[in-house]
Amino acid sequence: MNKNVRFFFFSSLWEWLLSFGSFVSLGVALMVGAYHWLDPNPPKQVVLATGLEQSAYDAMGQHYAKALSV
C-alpha cells in the first residue's frame, strides 16, 4: 500500500471516528436516559373487564382472577 494512500485512509478513518463517534455516544446516552425515564416495567396491577354478574364472561373473569393471583 502506498504511503500517501495509507496516511489518507487512516487519517480519514480517525476523523470519521472523532466526528461520528460523538453522535453515536450521544444517541446511546439518549436511549439509556429514555429507558430509565420511561421505566418500561410491567404493570403491578391488572384490571380485567368482564360481562354482567352471573354471566359466562364473569365466570371466566373469576377463573382468570384465581389463576393470576399470586
PyMOL Python script that loads the backbone (N, CA, C, O; Angstrom):
from pymol import cmd

cmd.read_pdbstr("""\
ATOM      1  N   MET A   1       0.850  -1.175   0.000  1.00  0.00           N
ATOM      2  CA  MET A   1       0.000   0.000   0.000  1.00  0.00           C
ATOM      3  C   MET A   1       0.898   1.241   0.000  1.00  0.00           C
ATOM      4  O   MET A   1       1.875   1.316   0.745  1.00  0.00           O
ATOM      5  N   ASN A   2       0.561   2.177  -0.819  1.00  0.00           N
ATOM      6  CA  ASN A   2       1.319   3.413  -0.929  1.00  0.00           C
ATOM      7  C   ASN A   2       1.236   4.201   0.385  1.00  0.00           C
ATOM      8  O   ASN A   2       0.209   4.169   1.063  1.00  0.00           O
ATOM      9  N   LYS A   3       2.310   4.905   0.741  1.00  0.00           N
ATOM     10  CA  LYS A   3       2.354   5.648   1.991  1.00  0.00           C
ATOM     11  C   LYS A   3       1.306   6.754   2.033  1.00  0.00           C
ATOM     12  O   LYS A   3       0.687   6.978   3.073  1.00  0.00           O
ATOM     13  N   ASN A   4       1.103   7.441   0.922  1.00  0.00           N
ATOM     14  CA  ASN A   4       0.111   8.513   0.878  1.00  0.00           C
ATOM     15  C   ASN A   4      -1.304   7.960   1.010  1.00  0.00           C
ATOM     16  O   ASN A   4      -2.141   8.546   1.696  1.00  0.00           O
ATOM     17  N   VAL A   5      -1.567   6.843   0.360  1.00  0.00           N
ATOM     18  CA  VAL A   5      -2.898   6.230   0.449  1.00  0.00           C
ATOM     19  C   VAL A   5      -3.152   5.748   1.867  1.00  0.00           C
ATOM     20  O   VAL A   5      -4.245   5.935   2.401  1.00  0.00           O
ATOM     21  N   ARG A   6      -2.140   5.122   2.488  1.00  0.00           N
ATOM     22  CA  ARG A   6      -2.291   4.625   3.850  1.00  0.00           C
ATOM     23  C   ARG A   6      -2.517   5.787   4.815  1.00  0.00           C
ATOM     24  O   ARG A   6      -3.361   5.686   5.705  1.00  0.00           O
ATOM     25  N   PHE A   7      -1.782   6.889   4.656  1.00  0.00           N
ATOM     26  CA  PHE A   7      -1.969   8.060   5.510  1.00  0.00           C
ATOM     27  C   PHE A   7      -3.371   8.640   5.333  1.00  0.00           C
ATOM     28  O   PHE A   7      -4.032   8.990   6.311  1.00  0.00           O
ATOM     29  N   PHE A   8      -3.822   8.739   4.071  1.00  0.00           N
ATOM     30  CA  PHE A   8      -5.155   9.288   3.817  1.00  0.00           C
ATOM     31  C   PHE A   8      -6.230   8.399   4.417  1.00  0.00           C
ATOM     32  O   PHE A   8      -7.186   8.901   5.009  1.00  0.00           O
ATOM     33  N   PHE A   9      -6.088   7.083   4.274  1.00  0.00           N
ATOM     34  CA  PHE A   9      -7.102   6.160   4.782  1.00  0.00           C
ATOM     35  C   PHE A   9      -7.190   6.223   6.295  1.00  0.00           C
ATOM     36  O   PHE A   9      -8.284   6.344   6.845  1.00  0.00           O
ATOM     37  N   PHE A  10      -6.044   6.143   6.984  1.00  0.00           N
ATOM     38  CA  PHE A  10      -6.077   6.137   8.443  1.00  0.00           C
ATOM     39  C   PHE A  10      -6.415   7.494   9.020  1.00  0.00           C
ATOM     40  O   PHE A  10      -7.069   7.569  10.060  1.00  0.00           O
ATOM     41  N   SER A  11      -5.990   8.564   8.379  1.00  0.00           N
ATOM     42  CA  SER A  11      -6.353   9.881   8.894  1.00  0.00           C
ATOM     43  C   SER A  11      -7.844  10.130   8.696  1.00  0.00           C
ATOM     44  O   SER A  11      -8.492  10.704   9.571  1.00  0.00           O
ATOM     45  N   SER A  12      -8.400   9.708   7.560  1.00  0.00           N
ATOM     46  CA  SER A  12      -9.828   9.913   7.350  1.00  0.00           C
ATOM     47  C   SER A  12     -10.637   8.999   8.269  1.00  0.00           C
ATOM     48  O   SER A  12     -11.725   9.372   8.707  1.00  0.00           O
ATOM     49  N   LEU A  13     -10.119   7.810   8.564  1.00  0.00           N
ATOM     50  CA  LEU A  13     -10.804   6.919   9.498  1.00  0.00           C
ATOM     51  C   LEU A  13     -10.814   7.543  10.888  1.00  0.00           C
ATOM     52  O   LEU A  13     -11.834   7.499  11.576  1.00  0.00           O
ATOM     53  N   TRP A  14      -9.693   8.122  11.308  1.00  0.00           N
ATOM     54  CA  TRP A  14      -9.623   8.776  12.606  1.00  0.00           C
ATOM     55  C   TRP A  14     -10.571   9.974  12.680  1.00  0.00           C
ATOM     56  O   TRP A  14     -11.242  10.171  13.693  1.00  0.00           O
ATOM     57  N   GLU A  15     -10.629  10.762  11.628  1.00  0.00           N
ATOM     58  CA  GLU A  15     -11.542  11.905  11.602  1.00  0.00           C
ATOM     59  C   GLU A  15     -12.993  11.435  11.621  1.00  0.00           C
ATOM     60  O   GLU A  15     -13.843  12.057  12.257  1.00  0.00           O
ATOM     61  N   TRP A  16     -13.272  10.341  10.926  1.00  0.00           N
ATOM     62  CA  TRP A  16     -14.636   9.797  10.910  1.00  0.00           C
ATOM     63  C   TRP A  16     -15.031   9.325  12.303  1.00  0.00           C
ATOM     64  O   TRP A  16     -16.152   9.569  12.749  1.00  0.00           O
ATOM     65  N   LEU A  17     -14.116   8.652  12.990  1.00  0.00           N
ATOM     66  CA  LEU A  17     -14.408   8.197  14.350  1.00  0.00           C
ATOM     67  C   LEU A  17     -14.624   9.364  15.298  1.00  0.00           C
ATOM     68  O   LEU A  17     -15.499   9.306  16.161  1.00  0.00           O
ATOM     69  N   LEU A  18     -13.840  10.419  15.149  1.00  0.00           N
ATOM     70  CA  LEU A  18     -13.998  11.582  16.015  1.00  0.00           C
ATOM     71  C   LEU A  18     -15.320  12.301  15.761  1.00  0.00           C
ATOM     72  O   LEU A  18     -15.972  12.744  16.705  1.00  0.00           O
ATOM     73  N   SER A  19     -15.717  12.419  14.506  1.00  0.00           N
ATOM     74  CA  SER A  19     -16.927  13.169  14.209  1.00  0.00           C
ATOM     75  C   SER A  19     -18.193  12.351  14.462  1.00  0.00           C
ATOM     76  O   SER A  19     -19.127  12.859  15.081  1.00  0.00           O
ATOM     77  N   PHE A  20     -18.249  11.117  14.009  1.00  0.00           N
ATOM     78  CA  PHE A  20     -19.461  10.324  14.154  1.00  0.00           C
ATOM     79  C   PHE A  20     -19.511   9.564  15.471  1.00  0.00           C
ATOM     80  O   PHE A  20     -20.586   9.142  15.899  1.00  0.00           O
ATOM     81  N   GLY A  21     -18.376   9.384  16.114  1.00  0.00           N
ATOM     82  CA  GLY A  21     -18.366   8.718  17.415  1.00  0.00           C
ATOM     83  C   GLY A  21     -19.113   9.513  18.461  1.00  0.00           C
ATOM     84  O   GLY A  21     -19.759   8.944  19.341  1.00  0.00           O
ATOM     85  N   SER A  22     -19.028  10.827  18.368  1.00  0.00           N
ATOM     86  CA  SER A  22     -19.765  11.659  19.323  1.00  0.00           C
ATOM     87  C   SER A  22     -21.269  11.528  19.103  1.00  0.00           C
ATOM     88  O   SER A  22     -22.031  11.518  20.070  1.00  0.00           O
ATOM     89  N   PHE A  23     -21.709  11.429  17.856  1.00  0.00           N
ATOM     90  CA  PHE A  23     -23.138  11.247  17.579  1.00  0.00           C
ATOM     91  C   PHE A  23     -23.626   9.887  18.062  1.00  0.00           C
ATOM     92  O   PHE A  23     -24.734   9.766  18.583  1.00  0.00           O
ATOM     93  N   VAL A  24     -22.806   8.885  17.888  1.00  0.00           N
ATOM     94  CA  VAL A  24     -23.186   7.541  18.342  1.00  0.00           C
ATOM     95  C   VAL A  24     -23.267   7.508  19.862  1.00  0.00           C
ATOM     96  O   VAL A  24     -24.218   6.959  20.418  1.00  0.00           O
ATOM     97  N   SER A  25     -22.288   8.085  20.534  1.00  0.00           N
ATOM     98  CA  SER A  25     -22.312   8.098  22.000  1.00  0.00           C
ATOM     99  C   SER A  25     -23.471   8.942  22.521  1.00  0.00           C
ATOM    100  O   SER A  25     -24.074   8.590  23.535  1.00  0.00           O
ATOM    101  N   LEU A  26     -23.792  10.033  21.859  1.00  0.00           N
ATOM    102  CA  LEU A  26     -24.946  10.839  22.254  1.00  0.00           C
ATOM    103  C   LEU A  26     -26.239  10.056  22.061  1.00  0.00           C
ATOM    104  O   LEU A  26     -27.130  10.116  22.909  1.00  0.00           O
ATOM    105  N   GLY A  27     -26.351   9.329  20.961  1.00  0.00           N
ATOM    106  CA  GLY A  27     -27.541   8.521  20.722  1.00  0.00           C
ATOM    107  C   GLY A  27     -27.713   7.424  21.759  1.00  0.00           C
ATOM    108  O   GLY A  27     -28.823   7.171  22.227  1.00  0.00           O
ATOM    109  N   VAL A  28     -26.613   6.772  22.116  1.00  0.00           N
ATOM    110  CA  VAL A  28     -26.678   5.726  23.142  1.00  0.00           C
ATOM    111  C   VAL A  28     -27.065   6.331  24.486  1.00  0.00           C
ATOM    112  O   VAL A  28     -27.871   5.755  25.217  1.00  0.00           O
ATOM    113  N   ALA A  29     -26.503   7.477  24.812  1.00  0.00           N
ATOM    114  CA  ALA A  29     -26.839   8.135  26.074  1.00  0.00           C
ATOM    115  C   ALA A  29     -28.310   8.542  26.107  1.00  0.00           C
ATOM    116  O   ALA A  29     -28.957   8.418  27.147  1.00  0.00           O
ATOM    117  N   LEU A  30     -28.844   9.020  25.000  1.00  0.00           N
ATOM    118  CA  LEU A  30     -30.263   9.385  24.947  1.00  0.00           C
ATOM    119  C   LEU A  30     -31.158   8.166  25.088  1.00  0.00           C
ATOM    120  O   LEU A  30     -32.193   8.235  25.751  1.00  0.00           O
ATOM    121  N   MET A  31     -30.775   7.045  24.473  1.00  0.00           N
ATOM    122  CA  MET A  31     -31.591   5.836  24.604  1.00  0.00           C
ATOM    123  C   MET A  31     -31.569   5.291  26.032  1.00  0.00           C
ATOM    124  O   MET A  31     -32.598   4.844  26.539  1.00  0.00           O
ATOM    125  N   VAL A  32     -30.417   5.324  26.675  1.00  0.00           N
ATOM    126  CA  VAL A  32     -30.327   4.865  28.063  1.00  0.00           C
ATOM    127  C   VAL A  32     -31.140   5.786  28.969  1.00  0.00           C
ATOM    128  O   VAL A  32     -31.843   5.315  29.862  1.00  0.00           O
ATOM    129  N   GLY A  33     -31.049   7.080  28.746  1.00  0.00           N
ATOM    130  CA  GLY A  33     -31.837   8.030  29.531  1.00  0.00           C
ATOM    131  C   GLY A  33     -33.329   7.846  29.334  1.00  0.00           C
ATOM    132  O   GLY A  33     -34.095   7.922  30.294  1.00  0.00           O
ATOM    133  N   ALA A  34     -33.749   7.607  28.105  1.00  0.00           N
ATOM    134  CA  ALA A  34     -35.175   7.382  27.847  1.00  0.00           C
ATOM    135  C   ALA A  34     -35.646   6.088  28.487  1.00  0.00           C
ATOM    136  O   ALA A  34     -36.774   6.014  28.976  1.00  0.00           O
ATOM    137  N   TYR A  35     -34.800   5.070  28.492  1.00  0.00           N
ATOM    138  CA  TYR A  35     -35.164   3.806  29.124  1.00  0.00           C
ATOM    139  C   TYR A  35     -35.397   3.999  30.614  1.00  0.00           C
ATOM    140  O   TYR A  35     -36.361   3.470  31.167  1.00  0.00           O
ATOM    141  N   HIS A  36     -34.521   4.754  31.265  1.00  0.00           N
ATOM    142  CA  HIS A  36     -34.688   4.978  32.701  1.00  0.00           C
ATOM    143  C   HIS A  36     -35.833   5.937  32.997  1.00  0.00           C
ATOM    144  O   HIS A  36     -36.502   5.792  34.020  1.00  0.00           O
ATOM    145  N   TRP A  37     -36.071   6.904  32.134  1.00  0.00           N
ATOM    146  CA  TRP A  37     -37.139   7.878  32.367  1.00  0.00           C
ATOM    147  C   TRP A  37     -38.516   7.256  32.144  1.00  0.00           C
ATOM    148  O   TRP A  37     -39.448   7.535  32.898  1.00  0.00           O
ATOM    149  N   LEU A  38     -38.654   6.415  31.114  1.00  0.00           N
ATOM    150  CA  LEU A  38     -39.954   5.819  30.808  1.00  0.00           C
ATOM    151  C   LEU A  38     -40.277   4.629  31.695  1.00  0.00           C
ATOM    152  O   LEU A  38     -41.449   4.282  31.843  1.00  0.00           O
ATOM    153  N   ASP A  39     -39.279   3.994  32.289  1.00  0.00           N
ATOM    154  CA  ASP A  39     -39.453   2.872  33.210  1.00  0.00           C
ATOM    155  C   ASP A  39     -40.359   1.794  32.601  1.00  0.00           C
ATOM    156  O   ASP A  39     -41.503   1.641  33.029  1.00  0.00           O
ATOM    157  N   PRO A  40     -39.862   1.048  31.613  1.00  0.00           N
ATOM    158  CA  PRO A  40     -40.706   0.076  30.909  1.00  0.00           C
ATOM    159  C   PRO A  40     -40.881  -1.243  31.664  1.00  0.00           C
ATOM    160  O   PRO A  40     -40.649  -2.315  31.105  1.00  0.00           O
ATOM    161  N   ASN A  41     -41.282  -1.165  32.910  1.00  0.00           N
ATOM    162  CA  ASN A  41     -41.554  -2.372  33.682  1.00  0.00           C
ATOM    163  C   ASN A  41     -43.004  -2.785  33.488  1.00  0.00           C
ATOM    164  O   ASN A  41     -43.851  -1.942  33.192  1.00  0.00           O
ATOM    165  N   PRO A  42     -43.300  -4.058  33.649  1.00  0.00           N
ATOM    166  CA  PRO A  42     -44.700  -4.483  33.515  1.00  0.00           C
ATOM    167  C   PRO A  42     -45.547  -3.896  34.642  1.00  0.00           C
ATOM    168  O   PRO A  42     -45.026  -3.591  35.715  1.00  0.00           O
ATOM    169  N   PRO A  43     -46.833  -3.738  34.406  1.00  0.00           N
ATOM    170  CA  PRO A  43     -47.690  -3.151  35.442  1.00  0.00           C
ATOM    171  C   PRO A  43     -47.801  -4.081  36.648  1.00  0.00           C
ATOM    172  O   PRO A  43     -47.677  -5.300  36.521  1.00  0.00           O
ATOM    173  N   LYS A  44     -48.034  -3.495  37.805  1.00  0.00           N
ATOM    174  CA  LYS A  44     -48.145  -4.275  39.031  1.00  0.00           C
ATOM    175  C   LYS A  44     -49.583  -4.665  39.317  1.00  0.00           C
ATOM    176  O   LYS A  44     -49.834  -5.466  40.217  1.00  0.00           O
ATOM    177  N   GLN A  45     -50.525  -4.119  38.575  1.00  0.00           N
ATOM    178  CA  GLN A  45     -51.931  -4.421  38.770  1.00  0.00           C
ATOM    179  C   GLN A  45     -52.591  -4.606  37.407  1.00  0.00           C
ATOM    180  O   GLN A  45     -52.341  -3.840  36.475  1.00  0.00           O
ATOM    181  N   VAL A  46     -53.435  -5.630  37.303  1.00  0.00           N
ATOM    182  CA  VAL A  46     -54.136  -5.906  36.056  1.00  0.00           C
ATOM    183  C   VAL A  46     -55.623  -5.746  36.312  1.00  0.00           C
ATOM    184  O   VAL A  46     -56.146  -6.282  37.289  1.00  0.00           O
ATOM    185  N   VAL A  47     -56.305  -5.019  35.449  1.00  0.00           N
ATOM    186  CA  VAL A  47     -57.746  -4.838  35.554  1.00  0.00           C
ATOM    187  C   VAL A  47     -58.382  -5.598  34.399  1.00  0.00           C
ATOM    188  O   VAL A  47     -58.061  -5.367  33.233  1.00  0.00           O
ATOM    189  N   LEU A  48     -59.288  -6.504  34.740  1.00  0.00           N
ATOM    190  CA  LEU A  48     -59.952  -7.328  33.740  1.00  0.00           C
ATOM    191  C   LEU A  48     -61.429  -6.963  33.723  1.00  0.00           C
ATOM    192  O   LEU A  48     -62.121  -7.133  34.727  1.00  0.00           O
ATOM    193  N   ALA A  49     -61.913  -6.471  32.608  1.00  0.00           N
ATOM    194  CA  ALA A  49     -63.319  -6.105  32.465  1.00  0.00           C
ATOM    195  C   ALA A  49     -64.077  -7.295  31.893  1.00  0.00           C
ATOM    196  O   ALA A  49     -63.722  -7.829  30.843  1.00  0.00           O
ATOM    197  N   THR A  50     -65.129  -7.703  32.602  1.00  0.00           N
ATOM    198  CA  THR A  50     -65.946  -8.832  32.147  1.00  0.00           C
ATOM    199  C   THR A  50     -67.382  -8.373  31.982  1.00  0.00           C
ATOM    200  O   THR A  50     -67.688  -7.188  32.117  1.00  0.00           O
ATOM    201  N   GLY A  51     -68.246  -9.308  31.693  1.00  0.00           N
ATOM    202  CA  GLY A  51     -69.655  -9.004  31.481  1.00  0.00           C
ATOM    203  C   GLY A  51     -70.417  -8.834  32.788  1.00  0.00           C
ATOM    204  O   GLY A  51     -69.828  -8.588  33.840  1.00  0.00           O
ATOM    205  N   LEU A  52     -71.711  -8.968  32.703  1.00  0.00           N
ATOM    206  CA  LEU A  52     -72.580  -8.824  33.863  1.00  0.00           C
ATOM    207  C   LEU A  52     -72.324  -9.938  34.866  1.00  0.00           C
ATOM    208  O   LEU A  52     -71.763 -10.983  34.535  1.00  0.00           O
ATOM    209  N   GLU A  53     -72.755  -9.684  36.117  1.00  0.00           N
ATOM    210  CA  GLU A  53     -72.599 -10.720  37.136  1.00  0.00           C
ATOM    211  C   GLU A  53     -73.451 -11.929  36.766  1.00  0.00           C
ATOM    212  O   GLU A  53     -74.509 -11.795  36.152  1.00  0.00           O
ATOM    213  N   GLN A  54     -72.977 -13.098  37.147  1.00  0.00           N
ATOM    214  CA  GLN A  54     -73.639 -14.377  36.887  1.00  0.00           C
ATOM    215  C   GLN A  54     -73.694 -14.717  35.392  1.00  0.00           C
ATOM    216  O   GLN A  54     -74.555 -15.484  34.961  1.00  0.00           O
ATOM    217  N   SER A  55     -72.794 -14.156  34.617  1.00  0.00           N
ATOM    218  CA  SER A  55     -72.736 -14.499  33.194  1.00  0.00           C
ATOM    219  C   SER A  55     -71.504 -15.362  32.946  1.00  0.00           C
ATOM    220  O   SER A  55     -70.658 -15.533  33.823  1.00  0.00           O
ATOM    221  N   ALA A  56     -71.423 -15.894  31.746  1.00  0.00           N
ATOM    222  CA  ALA A  56     -70.279 -16.736  31.389  1.00  0.00           C
ATOM    223  C   ALA A  56     -68.986 -15.915  31.388  1.00  0.00           C
ATOM    224  O   ALA A  56     -67.931 -16.429  31.759  1.00  0.00           O
ATOM    225  N   TYR A  57     -69.060 -14.660  30.980  1.00  0.00           N
ATOM    226  CA  TYR A  57     -67.872 -13.812  30.985  1.00  0.00           C
ATOM    227  C   TYR A  57     -67.400 -13.536  32.419  1.00  0.00           C
ATOM    228  O   TYR A  57     -66.198 -13.476  32.679  1.00  0.00           O
ATOM    229  N   ASP A  58     -68.352 -13.368  33.347  1.00  0.00           N
ATOM    230  CA  ASP A  58     -67.994 -13.163  34.738  1.00  0.00           C
ATOM    231  C   ASP A  58     -67.323 -14.413  35.306  1.00  0.00           C
ATOM    232  O   ASP A  58     -66.350 -14.312  36.054  1.00  0.00           O
ATOM    233  N   ALA A  59     -67.836 -15.576  34.957  1.00  0.00           N
ATOM    234  CA  ALA A  59     -67.223 -16.823  35.423  1.00  0.00           C
ATOM    235  C   ALA A  59     -65.809 -16.969  34.864  1.00  0.00           C
ATOM    236  O   ALA A  59     -64.900 -17.411  35.567  1.00  0.00           O
ATOM    237  N   MET A  60     -65.631 -16.599  33.610  1.00  0.00           N
ATOM    238  CA  MET A  60     -64.301 -16.660  33.012  1.00  0.00           C
ATOM    239  C   MET A  60     -63.361 -15.669  33.713  1.00  0.00           C
ATOM    240  O   MET A  60     -62.193 -15.980  33.945  1.00  0.00           O
ATOM    241  N   GLY A  61     -63.872 -14.477  34.049  1.00  0.00           N
ATOM    242  CA  GLY A  61     -63.066 -13.488  34.750  1.00  0.00           C
ATOM    243  C   GLY A  61     -62.672 -13.974  36.134  1.00  0.00           C
ATOM    244  O   GLY A  61     -61.543 -13.747  36.572  1.00  0.00           O
ATOM    245  N   GLN A  62     -63.586 -14.640  36.828  1.00  0.00           N
ATOM    246  CA  GLN A  62     -63.273 -15.206  38.144  1.00  0.00           C
ATOM    247  C   GLN A  62     -62.193 -16.288  38.027  1.00  0.00           C
ATOM    248  O   GLN A  62     -61.302 -16.388  38.872  1.00  0.00           O
ATOM    249  N   HIS A  63     -62.289 -17.081  36.982  1.00  0.00           N
ATOM    250  CA  HIS A  63     -61.294 -18.118  36.751  1.00  0.00           C
ATOM    251  C   HIS A  63     -59.913 -17.487  36.511  1.00  0.00           C
ATOM    252  O   HIS A  63     -58.920 -17.942  37.080  1.00  0.00           O
ATOM    253  N   TYR A  64     -59.847 -16.451  35.680  1.00  0.00           N
ATOM    254  CA  TYR A  64     -58.569 -15.776  35.421  1.00  0.00           C
ATOM    255  C   TYR A  64     -58.058 -15.078  36.680  1.00  0.00           C
ATOM    256  O   TYR A  64     -56.849 -15.033  36.906  1.00  0.00           O
ATOM    257  N   ALA A  65     -58.957 -14.530  37.504  1.00  0.00           N
ATOM    258  CA  ALA A  65     -58.520 -13.881  38.755  1.00  0.00           C
ATOM    259  C   ALA A  65     -57.851 -14.888  39.666  1.00  0.00           C
ATOM    260  O   ALA A  65     -56.841 -14.576  40.296  1.00  0.00           O
ATOM    261  N   LYS A  66     -58.396 -16.092  39.747  1.00  0.00           N
ATOM    262  CA  LYS A  66     -57.767 -17.139  40.580  1.00  0.00           C
ATOM    263  C   LYS A  66     -56.430 -17.566  39.977  1.00  0.00           C
ATOM    264  O   LYS A  66     -55.460 -17.787  40.702  1.00  0.00           O
ATOM    265  N   ALA A  67     -56.384 -17.680  38.661  1.00  0.00           N
ATOM    266  CA  ALA A  67     -55.143 -18.126  38.008  1.00  0.00           C
ATOM    267  C   ALA A  67     -54.046 -17.072  38.110  1.00  0.00           C
ATOM    268  O   ALA A  67     -52.872 -17.424  38.220  1.00  0.00           O
ATOM    269  N   LEU A  68     -54.396 -15.798  38.076  1.00  0.00           N
ATOM    270  CA  LEU A  68     -53.396 -14.733  38.093  1.00  0.00           C
ATOM    271  C   LEU A  68     -53.014 -14.257  39.493  1.00  0.00           C
ATOM    272  O   LEU A  68     -52.044 -13.516  39.654  1.00  0.00           O
ATOM    273  N   SER A  69     -53.768 -14.679  40.503  1.00  0.00           N
ATOM    274  CA  SER A  69     -53.431 -14.228  41.859  1.00  0.00           C
ATOM    275  C   SER A  69     -52.135 -14.867  42.323  1.00  0.00           C
ATOM    276  O   SER A  69     -51.832 -16.015  41.999  1.00  0.00           O
ATOM    277  N   VAL A  70     -51.402 -14.117  43.066  1.00  0.00           N
ATOM    278  CA  VAL A  70     -50.079 -14.607  43.489  1.00  0.00           C
ATOM    279  C   VAL A  70     -50.089 -15.012  44.937  1.00  0.00           C
ATOM    280  O   VAL A  70     -49.064 -15.447  45.463  1.00  0.00           O
TER     281      VAL A  70
END
""", "prot")
cmd.dss("prot")
cmd.show_as("cartoon", "prot")
cmd.util.cbc("prot")
cmd.orient("prot")
